[in-house]
Amino acid sequence: MKVIDLEAHFFTEEYLEYLRARREVPKLETVKDERHEKSEQLSYGPGLNLPHRVTLKYLLDVGEGRVGEMEAAGIDMQVLSLSNPGPDAFEDPSEATAVSKKINDELSNIIRKYPERFIGLAALAPQVPNVAADELERAVIKLKLKGAKLNSHVRGEYLDDEKYWIIFERAEKLGVPIYLHPKLPSPSMLKPFADYGFALAGASWGFAAETGLHAMRLIYSGVFDKYPELKIILGHLGEGLPFWLSRIDYSWLRKTRDIEMKNVRKPSDYVRNNFIMTTSGMFFQPAFMCAYLALGADRLLFAVDYPYEANKEAVQFMDAAPICDSDKEKICHLNAEDIFGSG
């Protein structure tokens, strides 16, 4: 069975040098551990540091080594996207835009070298929304990338603000999806997570809380009523939304709300129609079955979250899923081929 991994991340050497040269967070810095051994870590602020002792070499390998890892696990293609932090995290909009263009050019070169192995999602700098929309169009039309990855909030601002909607308008016009990827919770909600560092603020809880909130804000904003064909991809089995699918309709159905929501249909309708969920980093059968039963196989996509998660574990998890082979085909490659137009 063909397998397409929807979430695989990369860095380039030039981008790492940029992160090393930064004085403000986020930045890549060298630290010493308790044995005085040097290593590099991504710093997002006091107590929010992500060690990269082993992962960096895998993020940088977008050639034969990565392809070998894929083949060993039974993965045919990866959808590549820049690992966090992305251009959305930088204060200077012009600098962020320049970085995004360089990344997209390099990603396009990688894909041209390995067209049977990689699909690409553009990096964008939403700080200047119309410029980001133009870069998305350039990335899709000229560079042959297949959509974009946005890392949740933009320095504390959410994409439900209508000034960002030109990006969604362009994505719908181009017929490409936006992968809404997690990042640390926004500054206004970070402290209760940051009290326990990256262990709480990161993948274990903060990422899902942040991105699930962002998805709900998009639904309430009415963006999907204005752009009904817009497709948003969520990782990690939907950042908790399939579990809450009935509960998120509570206030809308009972009209127990003091601020008027702009969505014309109940929230769960948009989850089912405008969102696609991936399995990235969530290799837990009860959670998978919840998403599968709530949404159906047509709304699910296989993903690993490489190199932060293991290819083989993800494939073995999918192989063991107690669902029919025709639905596995949809999740493993048919849905992805439909979304990206790559058979």
Secondary structure as the mmCIF struct_conf table of DSSP 4:
data_model
#
loop_
_struct_conf.conf_type_id
_struct_conf.id
_struct_conf.beg_label_comp_id
_struct_conf.beg_label_asym_id
_struct_conf.beg_label_seq_id
_struct_conf.end_label_comp_id
_struct_conf.end_label_asym_id
_struct_conf.end_label_seq_id
STRN STRN1 ILE A 4 PHE A 10
HELX_RH_AL_P HELX_RH_AL_P1 GLU A 13 ALA A 21
BEND BEND1 ARG A 23 PRO A 26
STRN STRN2 LYS A 27 LYS A 32
TURN_TY1_P TURN_TY1_P1 GLU A 34 ARG A 35
STRN STRN3 LYS A 38 SER A 43
BEND BEND2 GLY A 45 GLY A 45
TURN_TY1_P TURN_TY1_P2 PRO A 46 GLY A 47
STRN STRN4 ASN A 49 PRO A 51
TURN_TY1_P TURN_TY1_P3 ARG A 53 VAL A 54
HELX_RH_AL_P HELX_RH_AL_P2 THR A 55 LEU A 60
BEND BEND3 GLY A 63 GLY A 63
HELX_RH_AL_P HELX_RH_AL_P3 GLU A 64 ALA A 73
TURN_TY1_P TURN_TY1_P4 GLY A 74 GLY A 74
STRN STRN5 MET A 77 LEU A 82
HELX_LH_PP_P HELX_LH_PP_P1 SER A 83 SER A 83
BEND BEND4 ASN A 84 PRO A 85
HELX_RH_3T_P HELX_RH_3T_P1 PRO A 87 ALA A 89
BEND BEND5 GLU A 91 GLU A 91
HELX_RH_AL_P HELX_RH_AL_P4 PRO A 93 LYS A 113
BEND BEND6 TYR A 114 TYR A 114
TURN_TY1_P TURN_TY1_P5 PRO A 115 ARG A 117
STRN STRN6 PHE A 118 GLY A 120
STRN STRN7 ALA A 122 ALA A 123
TURN_TY1_P TURN_TY1_P6 PRO A 126 GLN A 127
BEND BEND7 VAL A 128 VAL A 128
HELX_RH_AL_P HELX_RH_AL_P5 PRO A 129 ILE A 141
TURN_TY1_P TURN_TY1_P7 LYS A 142 LYS A 142
BEND BEND8 LEU A 143 LEU A 143
STRN STRN8 ALA A 148 LEU A 150
BEND BEND9 SER A 152 HIS A 153
STRN STRN9 VAL A 154 VAL A 154
TURN_TY1_P TURN_TY1_P8 ARG A 155 GLY A 156
STRN STRN10 GLU A 157 GLU A 157
TURN_TY1_P TURN_TY1_P9 LEU A 159 ASP A 160
BEND BEND10 ASP A 161 ASP A 161
HELX_RH_3T_P HELX_RH_3T_P2 GLU A 162 TYR A 164
HELX_RH_AL_P HELX_RH_AL_P6 TRP A 165 LEU A 174
TURN_TY1_P TURN_TY1_P10 GLY A 175 GLY A 175
STRN STRN11 ILE A 178 LEU A 180
BEND BEND11 LEU A 184 LEU A 184
HELX_LH_PP_P HELX_LH_PP_P2 PRO A 185 SER A 186
HELX_RH_AL_P HELX_RH_AL_P7 PRO A 187 ALA A 194
TURN_TY1_P TURN_TY1_P11 ASP A 195 GLY A 197
HELX_RH_AL_P HELX_RH_AL_P8 PHE A 198 ALA A 201
BEND BEND12 GLY A 202 GLY A 202
TURN_TY1_P TURN_TY1_P12 ALA A 203 TRP A 205
HELX_RH_AL_P HELX_RH_AL_P9 GLY A 206 SER A 221
TURN_TY1_P TURN_TY1_P13 GLY A 222 GLY A 222
HELX_RH_AL_P HELX_RH_AL_P10 VAL A 223 LYS A 226
BEND BEND13 TYR A 227 TYR A 227
TURN_TY1_P TURN_TY1_P14 PRO A 228 GLU A 229
STRN STRN12 ILE A 232 LEU A 234
BEND BEND14 GLY A 235 GLY A 235
HELX_RH_3T_P HELX_RH_3T_P3 HIS A 236 GLY A 238
TURN_TY1_P TURN_TY1_P15 GLU A 239 SER A 246
HELX_RH_3T_P HELX_RH_3T_P4 ARG A 247 ASP A 249
HELX_RH_AL_P HELX_RH_AL_P11 TYR A 250 ARG A 254
TURN_TY1_P TURN_TY1_P16 LYS A 255 LYS A 255
BEND BEND15 ASP A 258 ILE A 259
BEND BEND16 VAL A 264 ARG A 265
HELX_RH_AL_P HELX_RH_AL_P12 PRO A 267 ASN A 274
STRN STRN13 PHE A 275 THR A 278
TURN_TY1_P TURN_TY1_P17 SER A 280 GLY A 281
HELX_RH_AL_P HELX_RH_AL_P13 GLN A 285 LEU A 295
HELX_RH_3T_P HELX_RH_3T_P5 ALA A 297 ARG A 299
STRN STRN14 LEU A 300 LEU A 301
STRN STRN15 TYR A 306 TYR A 306
TURN_TY1_P TURN_TY1_P18 PRO A 307 TYR A 308
BEND BEND17 GLU A 309 GLU A 309
HELX_RH_AL_P HELX_RH_AL_P14 ASN A 311 ALA A 320
BEND BEND18 PRO A 322 ILE A 323
HELX_RH_AL_P HELX_RH_AL_P15 ASP A 325 GLU A 329
HELX_RH_PI_P HELX_RH_PI_P1 LYS A 330 LEU A 334
HELX_RH_AL_P HELX_RH_AL_P16 ASN A 335 PHE A 340
TURN_TY1_P TURN_TY1_P19 GLY A 341 GLY A 341
#
